[in-house]
Amino acid sequence: MSVLNDDENKVFGIVFRTPPNDSTGIPHILEHSVLCGSRKYPLKEPFVELLKGSLHTFLNAFTYPDRTCYPVASTNTKDFYNLVDVYLDAVFFPKCLEDYQTFQQEGWHYELNNPSEDISYKGVVFNEMKGVYSQPDNILGRAAQQALFPDNTYGVDSGGDPRVIPKLTYEEFKEFHRKYYHPSNARIWFYGDDDPIERLRILSEYLDMFDASTAPNESKVGTQKLFSEPVRIVEKYPAGEGGDMKKKNMVCLNWLLSDKPLDLETELTLGFLDHLMLGTPASPLRKILLESGLGDAIVGGGVEDELLQPQFSIGLKGVSEDDIQKVEELVVSTLKKLADEGFDADAVEASMNTIEFSLRENNTGSFPRGLSLMLRSIGKWIYDMDPFEPLKYEKPLVALKARIAQEGSKAVFSPLIEKFILNNPHRVTVEMQPDPDKASREEEAEKEILKKLKASMTEEDLAELARATQELRLKQETPDPPEALKSVPSLSLLDIPKEPINIPTEVGYIDGVKVLQHDLFTNDVLYTEVVFNMGSLKQELLPLVPLFCQSLLEMGTKDLTFVQLNQLIGRKTGGISVFPFTSSVRGREDPCCHIIVRGKAMAGCAEDLFNLVTRVLQEVQFTDQQRFKQFVAQSKARMENRLRGGGHGVAAARMDAKLNVAGWISEQMGGVSYLEFLQTLEEKVDKDWDEISSSLEEIRKSLLSRNGCLINMTADGRILSDSRKFVSKFLDSLPSNPLVGAATWNARLPSENEAIVIPTQVNYVGKAANLYETGYQLDGSAYVISKYISNTWLWDRVRVSGGAYGGFCDFDTHSGVFSFLSYRDPNLLKTLDVYNGTGDFLRGLEMDDDTLTKAIIGTIGDVDSYQLPDAKGYSSLLRHLLGITDEERQRRRGEILSTSLKDFEEFADAIEAVKDKGVVVAVASPDDVEAAHKECSNFFQIKKAL
């Protein structure tokens, strides 16, 4: 299927319907494994070669509960066809069907390094899913889905349950591929301005090899019949030992909305209803639940319609044991009230504008638009419905608007609430209870299974397992031969532009304030950023800044309630956001610290946009104590979630805070220090509200000034010219406070190794040092080298043979901090050994010209990553703030393109600083931290975070 294109990306995707009948994770393990070598590309991981050396704008694969998608995208046609060919060969002719070791590596295997040691489970998917099953929100979502769909494929986990994954056999794995990976079960999508004849030629090379008579069995997804009465289930989740266990419950109400797929108009109307009820902080169901004080944060995603049958979920977490029933009653009574009374006309107008703006703008961020359309289309096509239907929103949207105008919104929405939710007996209530012993109990159960297995084995068996373990590791750590690497097609340096991507930028002034303007086609949308300097803010106020930003958007003014203000923003704009931006600046001691207000609106509403930014910044009153208390609870819940699911980000922020001031500031506003601040603030809100309120006012006072203000605008020239008068009016309203002297934020966290202990079955391991402090001078080759380290050494040692879901490094060229990080990692000290071996790896590197060229091209692909107009304008703003000139960008590009093997060897000396002076932060399980302590006493300072 092919769709017309309005951006430079070319997108390809092949999707198979892959409904599993158990939770061994076959579709997920197969999704990983087919990308590990194929008939035409017989190396260990062609996927990684493409990561290293192509200009891809997207390269990945996804496992859904009932389908597996393999999409790629590139803006370069030659590169695009290379990607398509590698993916087609991978899905139809993968090596993993003959190579048992790929199945072991990506799925699961027994590992035994020495017959005297304990046996353990290893496998990339196995550890990935251990990470997933350590997160309460994920456990809740899986429990709800499986209870809603007990009789079809959605009643099992396609990703794999770590307790069930080791039951999967290699024979079942191969049979699953034979059954489902056939052209007759494939949906193929192209999007772009490339030649359709060439697409068909590439496809025919593969599809013509298959005989239609060999098509395997039907893969249809069966529907779930609706229940005649509601169901209730109670599950446990792994919780930390701190805090009051009675207040850590979660409760979520889930409905299966229909026993068959819905028509497009009903689906659009339900999506609209979902936005009305839950889409913004002012939406009634969200607002009433959060204001009830019965819980800390919302759980459940509202309407979900990407499976065969749609569902609706809503609930709260951080609920007291005694309040579980009250939450359920409140959800139902609020829905009844909404059905009886309908919605406010302004709320309906705000939702309509927001949804329509979003559909017309089609802003998919860095995600290629064609891929976003593909995923929307596949949601119906995979069930044999019309693939184009979901892309045609115009007609049903006009029809919906007409119905609302004619019959009133109550007549449109109330029957839906009654039919699909209130009068629908297919309801599953999931109650989740905290269990501080669950993680260690599951670890213990796993060890017990493996202990029994070992006891049942003879000495010969154990010797054989140790030999197989070594053999697998040897294979994983042996590089591919050069001739195999050459089989993967790639571009040459001649295909790479010598100049960096230029973003038109005009620097001028309006009323003495600097304004950056980017004349780009934006489809009649104006994008703007208003930037204020945070430099004079007192150090002790920094942790309040994120809550200050939220308060600006979610509290009321003297003459508007917060709901009215929120609706006004929804009616007149495409959205306003406020957030802090912090970075080191290379060659400068002081960090770059700003508050950025971002907004967008149709050109005709530009005046409204600037008027609303004025209101948000100057008129919002910090007087609503109860709402502020909710913000604290929500932020705390978000941070706890981040610790469990994104521990690598938390570890990186913590290391940064030990190594530079900008890192310390960021960590105060979004790391473990911020979580600790929120824990004490929660109690303080009741006792010292006046002090907090005046602190928020003080932050506003120290930020809001025309001095040090900067405006950034992205739109076409006509809109930019027309908007100048609105900018001028906005600036006139700002106070002209003289710039107060910069506050001194000379702070860092102590540079000691730290283990942040959380209830989890996997670890996130980091190590970092500042290379500039050792005298290293930045050269563009560092971008090539750090990407190469991630995609070879760390991929092979931390992920492939170590079994972690991810391992990578990052070089912040602004601060000089070089960090190693792992993600959902079964190891801790072993991973640190890999990091410490990086210098030796670089020194011993033998690299031919082809490999070096690929590494350079892959780096250019990152530097030239595809951006929509709003992102181009924003990137240009950040470069301006960080003092990065076009001359410097040109110089760095030249250095990237001329990178040599000598640069790799020289960088090895710089990177020794991480080995010798690096600081370690691990977000890890109690058991692994204890084991590390036994092996390396006093290596870590231990901090319990949850």
Secondary structure as UniProt FT lines:
FT   STRAND          2..3
FT   STRAND          10..17
FT   HELIX           26..33
FT   TURN            34..35
FT   HELIX           46..53
FT   STRAND          56..59
FT   STRAND          62..63
FT   STRAND          67..74
FT   HELIX           77..92
FT   HELIX           95..97
FT   HELIX           100..106
FT   STRAND          109..111
FT   TURN            115..116
FT   STRAND          120..122
FT   HELIX           124..132
FT   TURN            133..134
FT   HELIX           136..148
FT   TURN            150..151
FT   HELIX           153..155
FT   TURN            158..159
FT   TURN            162..164
FT   HELIX           165..167
FT   HELIX           170..180
FT   HELIX           183..185
FT   STRAND          186..191
FT   HELIX           196..207
FT   TURN            208..209
FT   HELIX           212..214
FT   STRAND          231..238
FT   HELIX           245..247
FT   STRAND          249..256
FT   HELIX           264..278
FT   TURN            281..282
FT   HELIX           284..291
FT   TURN            292..293
FT   STRAND          297..304
FT   STRAND          311..319
FT   HELIX           321..323
FT   HELIX           324..341
FT   HELIX           345..361
FT   TURN            365..366
FT   HELIX           369..381
FT   TURN            382..384
FT   HELIX           389..391
FT   HELIX           394..407
FT   HELIX           409..416
FT   HELIX           417..422
FT   STRAND          427..435
FT   TURN            436..437
FT   HELIX           438..455
FT   HELIX           459..477
FT   HELIX           482..486
FT   HELIX           493..495
FT   STRAND          506..510
FT   TURN            511..512
FT   STRAND          513..519
FT   TURN            523..524
FT   STRAND          525..533
FT   TURN            535..536
FT   HELIX           539..544
FT   HELIX           545..554
FT   HELIX           562..572
FT   STRAND          575..583
FT   TURN            586..587
FT   STRAND          592..602
FT   HELIX           603..605
FT   HELIX           606..614
FT   HELIX           615..619
FT   HELIX           625..645
FT   HELIX           647..659
FT   HELIX           661..668
FT   TURN            669..670
FT   HELIX           672..687
FT   HELIX           689..703
FT   TURN            707..708
FT   STRAND          710..715
FT   HELIX           717..733
FT   STRAND          754..757
FT   STRAND          763..770
FT   HELIX           772..774
FT   HELIX           781..789
FT   HELIX           790..800
FT   TURN            801..802
FT   STRAND          806..812
FT   TURN            813..816
FT   STRAND          817..823
FT   HELIX           829..836
FT   HELIX           838..843
FT   HELIX           849..863
FT   HELIX           869..882
FT   HELIX           886..897
FT   HELIX           901..917
FT   STRAND          919..924
FT   HELIX           926..935
FT   TURN            937..938
FT   STRAND          941..944
//
